[in-house]
Structures are given as structure tokens and as C-alpha cells.
């Protein structure tokens, strides 16, 4: 089945530094990728929709200047957490829909990135 | 906008017992419904989905869910659970191009 690779799986960084998370679709092209954030024992909250070749669409309350999203190709989207602070510590998960998929197609999820900001 | 409610945050159950994880969604318009499972320290995996047709959908590992339009529900059931079913289960519904998740239900199976 379709595979989405997310890297790194975990990262620890110091407050004030930036962290980049990569999301790759390995065996299909993804014109749209989604970035979610999951707080401990809570559900996934959609942060933004990443569209290949255009600007990402951010959900209400998500700072676009803090969470930079780049979708430079049909197989890669990146999320950069800039000037990270301890409150940014969370589990970030990306997902992708096959370019042929419509809204009835399930999303394929990466295994997530555990970010800890010290 | 769509919303999803999973009423039970935790469901403890003994092995081989039946289980039902409840899910209700907010809108009665055409929707696509999904159940995802998240095992410890892993990402989400699709368990089953309802797109159209038969209201009863099944997964390969014995779970089933029934789409009930009148009750706007999509409850997940399994007649006999295993220890390995211990995980977090998320119900999700499409909202245009997005997927909206419920808060999750932690299924804990005890020997």
C-alpha cells in the first residue's frame, strides 16, 4: 500500500532554534499533504494543508510564520518549526492523499515526529 | 463545519470480550467516515472506511462499523478482542477536502 515516510521520528532541540520535519510520499504523487499536531492524550488537530507549488493553507489559530510549510515537489513537503519554544513540544504527523484521490480517499499517514524543545 | 464526537475516552475490556467504540458526527449531509488505529509510538493506520453502499463495513482483523445515517453514528465493534487490539482508535469524517478527527478512544485489553 501507499507509504508516507516522515523524518525524523524524534528530535530534541534547544529553545530558539529551528527544526525541519520532512514528509515524503514514497510510491505515489501527492499534490496535497496535511500537517497535524497531536497533544498528549488528545486528538489530531489539523494545522495546515500543503499544496504542491503554492502556499499552504493554515487553520485558524496556527501561526504561519512560526510553522513554515514548503511543498516543493509532488513527493515532499516540509514543516519547519521556527524559533521553537517548549510549548511547541508535540507530536507532529503528516499525511498525504494520492494525486488521483478525491475526498473519499483515505489519507496515508507518516509515523509522526516527536518534537521536544528544552 | 463537521465535528466528530467519541464519547468514551477509555474503554477497558477483558480479552475475548466484545467491545463497541462509539462515534457520532455532526452533519447529516453526505460524508465519508473512517476509523484509524494508532498503536503505541506509531502513526495512524486506516482500519476501515465507509464511502457508500453497504452500511456495514469490515476490517481484516475482525472489526466492523455500521453507518447509521439517522443517528449520525459510525460505531466500531468487535465480537472478541485480543491483547494486541490495545491501541488508540480515532473516528474521522471528511469535511470538504479535510479529515476531522474525534478525540480518540483508548482501548485497553486485559488478560
Contacts between the chains, C-beta under 8 A, distances in Angstrom:
chain1	res1	chain2	res2	distance
A	6	B	43	7.3
A	32	B	97	7.0
A	34	B	98	7.2
A	34	B	99	7.3
A	36	B	101	8.0
A	41	B	9	8.0
A	41	B	104	7.9
A	41	B	106	7.9
A	42	B	103	6.4
A	42	B	104	7.4
A	43	B	90	6.5
A	43	B	101	4.6
A	43	B	102	6.0
A	43	B	103	4.3
A	43	B	104	5.3
A	44	B	44	7.7
A	44	B	90	7.1
A	44	B	101	4.7
A	46	B	98	5.9
A	46	B	99	7.5
A	46	B	100	7.5
A	49	B	97	7.2
A	49	B	98	7.0
A	93	B	43	6.0
A	93	B	44	7.0
A	95	B	44	7.8
A	95	B	99	7.6
A	103	B	32	6.6
A	103	B	94	5.0
A	103	B	96	6.7
A	103	B	97	5.5
A	104	B	32	4.7
A	104	B	51	4.7
A	104	B	94	7.2
A	106	B	34	5.8
A	106	B	46	4.8
A	106	B	49	5.7
A	107	B	99	5.7
A	109	B	36	7.6
A	109	B	43	4.6
A	109	B	44	4.3
A	109	B	45	7.4
A	110	B	43	5.6
A	111	B	42	5.9
A	111	B	43	3.8
A	112	B	42	7.7
A	112	B	43	4.9
